[in-house]
Amino acid sequence: MLNNIKNSIIMKRKEPKYKYNYSMLVDDSELDNFINKNIIESNHFSSKVYVNSGSVSALEFLNNLAVFGNETLNIFPDIIFIDLNMPMMNGFQFISNLKKIFPEKLLSLKLVLLTSSDDIEDKQKAEEIWKGITFLNKPLTEEMLNQL
């Protein structure tokens, strides 16, 4: 009897509807990553959030996903949130490298610069690098996610 009730409850519970399957955060701030990941998860924005604290490691991670993923296991992110100001490789350099390494993935990939910069030149440079890029100011909010 208890098992029947338990199974009934489990069957009635629906999986939330996500806007994206996989998202990625690329930011050198662990605190920003923690906050943004929680905002993404609590708003059911994507079913899985990959978090990277550096651009170089993020590119390596994406390369591994591309190598080991296939048609039946498509685990490459649908959307990537990128900080502009990071050591070793900034957000602009990350996007330029992404374009070189994964040109076919960029056809369906949404890129979002999530930064504390409000410099108009940064916005213009971002659009020059990738026409479809979205430029958002930190912190990420539910309203921002709803607009994407």
Stockholm file with secondary structure:
# STOCKHOLM 1.0

chainA/1-148         MLNNIKNSIIMKRKEPKYKYNYSMLVDDSELDNFINKNIIESNHFSSKVYVNSGSVSALEFLNNLAVFGNETLNIFPDIIFIDLNMPMMNGFQFISNLKKIFPEKLLSLKLVLLTSSDDIEDKQKAEEIWKGITFLNKPLTEEMLNQL
#=GR chainA/1-148 SS CHHHHHHHHHHHSCCCCCSEEEEEEECSCHHHHHHHHHHHHHTTCEEEEEEESSHHHHHHHHHHHHHHCCSSCCCSCSEEEECSCCSSSCHHHHHHHHHHHCTTGGGTCEEEEEESCCCHHHHHHHHHHCTTCEEEESSCCHHHHHHC
#=GC SS_cons         CHHHHHHHHHHHSCCCCCSEEEEEEECSCHHHHHHHHHHHHHTTCEEEEEEESSHHHHHHHHHHHHHHCCSSCCCSCSEEEECSCCSSSCHHHHHHHHHHHCTTGGGTCEEEEEESCCCHHHHHHHHHHCTTCEEEESSCCHHHHHHC
//
